[in-house]
Amino acid sequence: MYRSAASVERLITLLGKLPGIGPKSAGRLAFHILKMSAEEAGDLTDAIRAVKEKVRECDICHNISESSPCYICLDEKRNRSVICVVEEALDVPSLEKVESCNWLYHVLGGRLSPLDGIGPDDLHLKALLDRISDETKEVILATNTSVEGEATAMYISKLLKPLEVKVTRIARGIPVGANLEYADVLTLSQALEGRREF
Ligand code: ZN
């Protein structure tokens, strides 16, 4: 059997561990990297090192940032009376493409998933409750429309009930079971406009 150089094999194995990358794609990427100039390849490794060294979680909203508080939490021009709750930090840039999303965020760091052993204590729920103040007029639950995302939204709405804050859930437009990160701007903006009170 043909075997490549050990270092190439290692690169293929590591690339193959990335989500959505099968063995064939991993091989193609590895050979693409081989053809890069030393400078281009260096930029890539620097970028990977930099995100691991510099990026951290915002202590307030748990979004990823190079500083804490993050730039969104610090932004004075935002509507600070609305907190939009999302599952993962990668949902924030998707929503930020919608012009009307000029609010604050709260990143849960996942969704309730008993089968995977993820319970309420594994999400940033206490931090969310701590953030609700007299200033808070609405909490938008923008978790995914999957079964787990819906269950998580339901759980949070019950948690927020005693605080008497308006709780809404994103609505039409997002197909059931879909991930927000894959939704286009128009669909997201319709889903946000059509949010209904829980
Ligand atoms: Zn923040």
Residues whose N, C-alpha, C, O or C-beta is under 5 A from the ligand:
A	BS01	ZN	C58 I60 C61 H62 N63 P69 C70 C73
